[in-house]
Amino acid sequence: MVQCRCGYHTCKESYKTETARNRHLAGVLAAKTKELPKSAKKKNSGKTNTSKVKLGKGGKFECRCGYHTCKESYKTETARNRHLAGVLAAKTKELPKSAKKKNSGKTKQIRPKPEKTEEKLTQAKVNQSKNLAVEATKLQIEITNSSTAKYQFVEFSGPNGGDSNGIVDLLAIKKNRNKKENKKHGLSNADLLDIIQIQVKGRGSGPPKNDDKKRMKKIAKYYKFKETLLSRWDPSKEFFPVFSRLTDQNTWQIVDAKTIF
């Protein structure tokens, strides 16, 4: 049995498979995203809605997730976040199906060696955990971001959804709307970009090695990244990903996502 400690009222606390637990967590994430507007209304009950800045044509919120159900633009930010939560839930359900499709072309007479089969299954679980962690990280940034400038994401994934060569897993990029900083460099407002590099780790993955941290620092210096972060998501322990900042002492310091995004 696979344990779950999310604490949500629909949680069974233990599930037969890790896939079943991940589907439950994706559903919880979608449900909590729907609950966000209620709390937001209570906090902003004395304020007008003019503080929200809409993006895209026609004053709508853009979405570039690329999923087949995506409408590309939504009337409210809440509607877009609900869609993204649904995409995360759908992708969680699709992962086992994709694994089956890869093996659909094999005949029943060909039986791989037990050790190779176990190795493939283990790698598939690692890739699945990593992909879910990336989706959860992006969704957490989308929900947390309070700036009028929205983040765009660049992912670097290898074949079959595995790790790619290089140390960078995910880049979060948004336009810098600090007029003074842009003017200082002789630029117009929003010409500069804020770029954050993120190393993403799913359940069961170890922390970056010292050599990895040194490489991340060199890359951050070369491209002048605003932040170098580690995002860890173990759904058996935390509902949302935990972010850590790489310090000058080459250590990871846990930070609140709201202070960065």
C-alpha positions, 0 to 999 in steps of 0.5 A: 500500500502507498501512503498519503498524508495530504490531509484532504477530506477525500483522502483514503490515507493509503492506496493500492498503487502509486498511480492511484495515489497520484491521481487522487493528489491531482484531483485534490490539487484541482479541487483546491484550485477551485477553492482559491477564488472563495478565499480571494473574495474574502480577502479582497471584499473591500477592494475593487476588481480593478487591481487585476490586469488582464493579458492577451487580446480582448482582455483575456488571460492567455494559456500556452500549455498546448494541451488539446483541451486548451482554449488558449485564452480565458475570461478570468485567471481563476478559469485558467488556473482551473484548466491547468489543474485539470490538465495536471489531473489528466496528464497523471491519468494518461501516463500509465496509458502511454507506457502501455502504448510503447509496449503495444507493438511487442508480441506475446512470444517475446518475453524480456528478461525479468531484470530488464523489465524491472529496470524499465518499470523503475525508470518509468516511475522515475520519469513519471514522478519527474514529469508530475513534479514539473507540472506541479511546479509550473502550476504552483508558480502560476497560482503564486505569482502576484505580478502583472507580468506572467511567467512563461516556461521553457522545459528541457526533457529527454527522450521518452520524458526522461532527463536530458543532457545538461543541468537545467530542467526548467526556466521560468521567464517573465518581463521585467516591468521595473521602469527605473531598471530598464531606463538605467540600461537605456531600454524601454519598460519591459525590455529586460527579462527576469529568468529563474533556473529551476532544478526539479526533483520528484519523489525518490530523487536525490538532491543535486550533487556538489558538482551540479550546484557548481555548474548551476552557479556558473550558468546563473552567472553566465546568463545573469539569472535572477534566481537559482532554485530547487523544486522538490515535490514528494506527494507523500509528504507535501501537497505543494512543491517545496522551493529552495534557493542556492546560497553563496555557501553552496547550500539549499535554503528553503524559501516561501514561493510568494517571496520569489514569484 
